[in-house]
Amino acid sequence: MSASQISKIRVATLITLSLAGSLFPGPADAHEPTEAERAAYRRPNTIPFPNDNPYTPEKAALGKMLFFDSRLSRDQNISCASCHNPSFGWEVPFAKAIGAGGKPLARHSPTTLNRAWSKSMFWDGRAPSLEAQAKGPIEAAVEMDLPLATAVSRLKAVQGYGDAFARAFPKEGITEQSILKAIATYERTIVTGNTPFDRWIRGDSKAISDSAKRGFVAFNGKANCVACHTGWNFTDEKFHDIGLATDDKGRMGITNVAADQHAFKTPSLRETAARAPYMHNGGIPTLEGVVAHYMAGGEQRPSLSPLMKSIQLNADDMQDLVAFMRTLSSPQTMLAMPNLPSQ
């Protein structure tokens, strides 16, 4: 079935549900979080950093420079931020990221938000740390296509980077590992802002609408989103086949386990309003479309997650659920760009 046919089916499903809304119970009363819910969804107060790469402001500042510097790509025309744009939830607003030579990649860019709490990186979880993740795109032929040894030579030719590395890594200087450590340190500081949902969880009953409060109840109840989107970061950090039409092997390409066929990492829902389109292939353009996909239950196949079951939501429920997910986004703020050394 083609993507256009799937899209038409989803639209038809939404229209049918809107017309049939009266067949289901009406919206529940506005809900306030219980103490258990406040504890489950409360944001952590500190960012975890590994013992072998502890935080320093000098290291984070250097990592920010490298994250936005196109000198880390073969043709010096793309940077980490090219696929992880802060204006779009640290993703890009189109289905597939663009790599070396202007060619689209196989998957949608995953966000770099809140990765300090992640145990594995990429949609298929192939990197065990942010340091390992940083190496992948830089050296991958289809992405930035630059051997790290070449990156070291380039940066050593820039006096400003020599000074910055001397401050951040006085015993190491510019090495392949110090480049990766600096980028990973900066990426761990990329944390979602203060959202309406966070204010509501802390006790501000007016921070979100009654519709969003009902959506929170549905999220944790009949919609069962919480089965995978758990905790303050709204992800179980596990891999599931959610029944999307795809030829991508997903996690199975790493584990070679049949049960991992078409399984992809549960994405965080933080800043989700800015992160369209959705899914590993960028195949669903709206949050309404995402909800419709889960309502339908996904493509039936042996690897389909047992958590994927069709759910009954009426048009009001869908509106409430989307209203809730939008409360997980913080106001857009200006990010100060780093001053990159010219020589």
Secondary structure in CASP SS format (residue, H / E / C, confidence):
PFRMAT SS
TARGET T0000
AUTHOR 0000-0000-0000
METHOD secondary structure of the structure
MODEL  1
M C 1.00
S C 1.00
A H 1.00
S H 1.00
Q H 1.00
I H 1.00
S H 1.00
K H 1.00
I H 1.00
R H 1.00
V H 1.00
A H 1.00
T H 1.00
L H 1.00
I H 1.00
T H 1.00
L H 1.00
S H 1.00
L H 1.00
A C 1.00
G H 1.00
S H 1.00
L H 1.00
F C 1.00
P C 1.00
G C 1.00
P C 1.00
A C 1.00
D C 1.00
A C 1.00
H C 1.00
E C 1.00
P C 1.00
T C 1.00
E H 1.00
A H 1.00
E H 1.00
R H 1.00
A H 1.00
A H 1.00
Y H 1.00
R C 1.00
R C 1.00
P C 1.00
N C 1.00
T C 1.00
I C 1.00
P C 1.00
F C 1.00
P C 1.00
N C 1.00
D C 1.00
N C 1.00
P C 1.00
Y C 1.00
T C 1.00
P H 1.00
E H 1.00
K H 1.00
A H 1.00
A H 1.00
L H 1.00
G H 1.00
K H 1.00
M H 1.00
L H 1.00
F H 1.00
F C 1.00
D C 1.00
S H 1.00
R H 1.00
L H 1.00
S C 1.00
R C 1.00
D C 1.00
Q C 1.00
N C 1.00
I C 1.00
S C 1.00
C H 1.00
A H 1.00
S H 1.00
C H 1.00
H C 1.00
N E 1.00
P H 1.00
S H 1.00
F H 1.00
G C 1.00
W C 1.00
E E 1.00
V C 1.00
P C 1.00
F C 1.00
A C 1.00
K C 1.00
A C 1.00
I E 1.00
G C 1.00
A H 1.00
G H 1.00
G H 1.00
K C 1.00
P E 1.00
L C 1.00
A C 1.00
R C 1.00
H C 1.00
S C 1.00
P C 1.00
T C 1.00
T C 1.00
L C 1.00
N C 1.00
R H 1.00
A H 1.00
W H 1.00
S C 1.00
K C 1.00
S C 1.00
M E 1.00
F C 1.00
W C 1.00
D C 1.00
G C 1.00
R C 1.00
A E 1.00
P C 1.00
S C 1.00
L H 1.00
E H 1.00
A H 1.00
Q H 1.00
A H 1.00
K H 1.00
G H 1.00
P H 1.00
I H 1.00
E H 1.00
A C 1.00
A C 1.00
V C 1.00
E C 1.00
M C 1.00
D C 1.00
L C 1.00
P C 1.00
L H 1.00
A H 1.00
T H 1.00
A H 1.00
V H 1.00
S H 1.00
R H 1.00
L H 1.00
K H 1.00
A C 1.00
V C 1.00
Q H 1.00
G H 1.00
Y H 1.00
G H 1.00
D H 1.00
A H 1.00
F H 1.00
A H 1.00
R H 1.00
A H 1.00
F C 1.00
P C 1.00
K C 1.00
E C 1.00
G C 1.00
I C 1.00
T C 1.00
E H 1.00
Q H 1.00
S H 1.00
I H 1.00
L H 1.00
K H 1.00
A H 1.00
I H 1.00
A H 1.00
T H 1.00
Y H 1.00
E H 1.00
R H 1.00
T C 1.00
I C 1.00
V C 1.00
T C 1.00
G C 1.00
N C 1.00
T C 1.00
P H 1.00
F H 1.00
D H 1.00
R H 1.00
W H 1.00
I H 1.00
R C 1.00
G C 1.00
D C 1.00
S C 1.00
K C 1.00
A C 1.00
I C 1.00
S C 1.00
D H 1.00
S H 1.00
A H 1.00
K H 1.00
R H 1.00
G H 1.00
F H 1.00
V H 1.00
A H 1.00
F H 1.00
N H 1.00
G C 1.00
K C 1.00
A C 1.00
N C 1.00
C H 1.00
V H 1.00
A H 1.00
C C 1.00
H C 1.00
T C 1.00
G C 1.00
W C 1.00
N C 1.00
F C 1.00
T C 1.00
D C 1.00
E C 1.00
K C 1.00
F E 1.00
H E 1.00
D C 1.00
I C 1.00
G C 1.00
L C 1.00
A C 1.00
T C 1.00
D C 1.00
D C 1.00
K C 1.00
G E 1.00
R C 1.00
M H 1.00
G H 1.00
I H 1.00
T H 1.00
N C 1.00
V C 1.00
A H 1.00
A H 1.00
D H 1.00
Q C 1.00
H C 1.00
A E 1.00
F E 1.00
K E 1.00
T C 1.00
P C 1.00
S C 1.00
L C 1.00
R C 1.00
E C 1.00
T H 1.00
A H 1.00
A H 1.00
R C 1.00
A C 1.00
P C 1.00
Y E 1.00
M C 1.00
H C 1.00
N C 1.00
G C 1.00
G C 1.00
I E 1.00
P C 1.00
T C 1.00
L H 1.00
E H 1.00
G H 1.00
V H 1.00
V H 1.00
A H 1.00
H H 1.00
Y H 1.00
M H 1.00
A H 1.00
G C 1.00
G C 1.00
E C 1.00
Q C 1.00
R C 1.00
P C 1.00
S C 1.00
L C 1.00
S C 1.00
P C 1.00
L C 1.00
M C 1.00
K C 1.00
S C 1.00
I C 1.00
Q C 1.00
L C 1.00
N C 1.00
A H 1.00
D H 1.00
D H 1.00
M H 1.00
Q H 1.00
D H 1.00
L H 1.00
V H 1.00
A H 1.00
F H 1.00
M H 1.00
R H 1.00
T C 1.00
L C 1.00
S C 1.00
S C 1.00
P C 1.00
Q C 1.00
T C 1.00
M C 1.00
L C 1.00
A C 1.00
M C 1.00
P C 1.00
N C 1.00
L C 1.00
P C 1.00
S C 1.00
Q C 1.00
END
